[in-house]
């Protein structure tokens, strides 16, 4: 079928209106529709974005579509700022209930904790462990330079502050 500039322009306009931009998976889907390689479409699109004024206002949003919307992120931040002592797990479960009601997948815990700016529970447990607050046998030992080395087999991983 070949790469048709008018068709690409139309599809990118539709994606811009619907999602505020296009992602890499969108261009991959268009390439499959046109029966051309992804690389060939990317090469042409890169050229058109530089030279054609009709293509200049499109926004590339990244490789994949974000799993969480801006409204959901704003709601999470607002709930944390209004009540910082609220259990984060409750915010996450409320968010996932709303997403389930409209037929979306639930938000992963790591995505949720990254969205509110708090380290994930597993990361905070590792930090407590490194700081010596764990009651189990320590896998870390302190050297003289205030760095910790992970003691396992023959590999050392340095953690510095």
Secondary structure by P-SEA (a helix, b strand, c coil): ccccaaaaaaaaaaaaaacccccaaaaaaaaaaacccaaaaaaaaaaaaacccccccccccccccccccaaaaaaaaaaaaacccccaaaaaaaaaaaaaaaccccccaaaaaaaaccccaaaaaaaaaaacccccccccccccccbbbbbcccbbbbbcc
